[in-house]
Amino acid sequence: MAIGVYDSGIGGLTVYKAAAAYFKNQDLIYLGDVARVPYGNRSRETIIRYSIECGTFLKEKYNISALIVACNTISSHALPALSDALHIPILGVIKPGARYAVDLTKNKKIGVLGTHATVNSKAYIYAIKELLPDAQVYQQACPLFVPLVEEEILSGKVAETVVEETLKNIAQTGIDTVILGCTHYPVLKDLIAKYLPNVSIVDSTHYIIEDIKKLHLAENEKGLRELLVTDDTPAFLSLKSMLVGNVPVQVVDINK
């Protein structure tokens, strides 16, 4: 039995890296649907369809016993559908991020940075207010952050200008905590911190790992590591090398 880690593209490698470090004796299979990225500008129906296709592939081919959805866009739209289709534990990134932010905030003003799809879903607003009803939640879509990461523009004038301009409005709201509502964004964490000084930055990865631990999944003597993609792109290979080293990558057709 294995744990699946699924993302629409490459950002979920940040979650895969953390899971690999914690679960050394657990098989870990990553699937990035690189051929159809980005999901952020797709309809809810399309996101659900893509997610079920990818989840079904992982369950049928790799017999996964749990699935980490390492993508905020998928987490905000498709978790119930995935649970109904796969009948295994499905762990998203939104509720762990909301819990962490609620634990950290002192003034109850929480920011959310995400794709248009995640922001429009209001999933973080609902998750935060379920835990802290009087919280003030300020959302900011950051459509240029993913291209920065995938093109490895992580520093310098272009990156700084994009991040500064994107964050200038939310920086004026008085938030003391901000959620990185896309798994690409931790790569830009230092730059985000520069333009949101004195704001606690929430990366939900730690809380996701804690949720997986509670499942008490069976372990092996040596955990298998596999990286699967639906297309072999330079951006994936580059970020993969930066985050997880020389783990082999296999291109798969999820419809076969």
N, C-alpha and C positions, 0 to 999 in steps of 0.2 A: 504494500500500500504506500502511496506517496501523497505529498502535498502539492497541489497545483498552484501556481502563481500566474495570474492572467492580467494582461494589460492590452490596451488598444495599440500600443507601440513600444516605446523603449523606456519611458519614465519609471515603469514598475520595476526596473532593475535596481532602483534604490531600495525597494522593499525586499526583492529577492536577495540582495546582498546581506541585509540584516537578518533575514530568515536563515540563510546559509550559515551565518556566524553563530546563531543560537542553536540550530538543529543539525549538528554535525553528523548524527547517526540517522537522520530522516531523509528519505528520498525526496528530492525537490525538483519539480519540473516547471520551467518557465515557458509560457507561450505569449509572444508578442505578435499581435495581428497587424504587422507593419504594412502589409499590402493595402489595408483599408484605413489606415490612420490618416487624418484625425477623426475620432468619433465626435469630438466636441461640437461640430456643426451639423451632425446628423439628426434626423427625427428620432423621437423616443421609440417608435416602432422599429426603426432600423437598428438602433442601439441594442434593443432587446433581442432581435433576430440574430445579429452578429454574436452577441454574448452567448446565446443558447448554442449556436453552432460551435463556438470555441470550447465552451464548457463540456458539451457532449463529446467532442473530440478527445479532450483530456481524460474524461471518465472512461470512454470506451477503449482508448489506445493505451492508457497508462494506469488505469484502475485507481485514480486518485480517491483518497478518503476524505479530503477537505479541499476547498478552493478559496484562496485569497484573491479577491478582486482588487488588484493593485492599481486602480484607476478611479478617480473621483467621478468622472462622467458616467461610467458604468455603474458605480455604486449608487449614484443618485437616481438611476432610472431602472436598473435591471435586476436587483437582488431578489425580489420576490419571485420573478419569473425564473431566474436561475435555480432558486431553491425548489420550486415546483417541478422543474424539468429534471434536476439531477438527483434530488433526494439525498444530499450529503450536506454537511455544514458549509455554509457560504459566509465568508468574512469580508466585509467591505472596509473602506477606510474612513467613512464619514462619521459614524458613531464613535469610534475610538478617538478621532480628532476632536470631536465636540466634547467628549469627557475630559480630555486633557486640557482643553482651553478653559472649560468651566472650573477645573481644579486650579488653574494658574491665575485667572483674572482677579484683580482686586477691586476694580471700579465697575465691573460688569459691562464694559464696552469691549466687544470682541470683533475683530476684523476677519474677513474671509477673502482670500485670493484664489481665483479659479478660472476655468474656461467659461465661455458664455453658457454652455449647456449646464454646467454645475451651478453657476450663479442663477440662471433662469429657473432651475428646478427648485430653488429655495430649500434644498435638502439640509444644508447646514443650519439655516434659520430654525427649521422645525426641530432638528436634533438638539440644538443648543437650548432652545426655549422649553423643550420637554424637561431638561435638567435644571434650567435656570430661567423661570418664566419672565422675570423682569430684566433679563439681559437686553442690551441694545446691540444689534448685530449690523455691521456695515460690510457690504459686499463690494468687491472690485473685480471685474473681469480683466484678465491679463493676456490678451490674445497673442502678444508678441513674445511672451516668456518661453513657450515651447520651441518656437523657431530659434531663439537664442541658444537654448540648450542643445538642440539637435544639430545646429551648425557650429557648436562649440565656441560661441562668442560669449565667453563667460567673464571677461574683464575688458578694460579699455573704454574709450569714449563712447562707442556705439552702445555697448551694454549698459554703461552708466546712464546715458541719456534715456534709453528705453525704460529702464527700471525707475529712474527718477520721475519721468513724465507719467508713467503708469500709476505710481504710488502717491502722487502729489495731493490728490483729493482725499484719499483715505488717511493720509498722514495728518490731516487737519481735524479729524473726528474725535481725537482724544482717546483712541483705543489704547489699552495697555497689553493686549494679547492679539496675535494674528495667526490664523490657521493657513498653512500652505496647502491649499485645496486642489493640488495637482501633484502627482508623484514626480513630475519633472522638476518642480520648484526647489526641492532641497539642494539641488546642484547650484542654485543661485542664492542660497541662504545667506552667505556673507554679504553679498551685494544688497539684498533686501534689507538686511540688518542696518546697513549704512544709511539707508533712506527712511528707515523706521526706527530711529534711535529710542532706547528705553522702552521698547516693545518686546514682550516675550514672544518668541516664534515657535509655533507648534508644528512639529512633524509627527504625524500619527503612527509612524512605524513602530515605535516602542510599544504602544498600547495594542497594536495588532499582534505583535509577538506574544504579549501576555494573554490575549484571547486564544491564540493557538495552543499555548501551553495548557490551558484549561480543558482542552479536548482530550488530552492524554493519549495521543496517537501512538501506535506501535512503531518501534524504531528497529533499524537494522544495524549490523556491525559497522558498516561503512555506508554513509549516505550517498546515493547516486545523485549526480548533478547533470541536468540537461537543460540546454537553452534551445527553444524552438521558435522559429519565426515563419510568417507566411510570405515573407519576401526578404531577400538578403540585401540590406542597404548599407552604404558607408556610414551613415549616422548611427545605426544600431551597433555596428562593429566597433566604431570609435568609442561610443559611450560604454559598451560592454568591456572593452579593454581598460578603460579608465576605472570602472567600478568593480569588476569581478575578474579581471585578468584574462588568462588564456583558456577559459572554459570553452569547449567546442560548440559551434552553432550549427544547427540543422534546419534546413528549409523544409517545411511540410505543407501539404495540401489538406486542409481540414475537411474538405468535402469528399475525400476518398476513404 
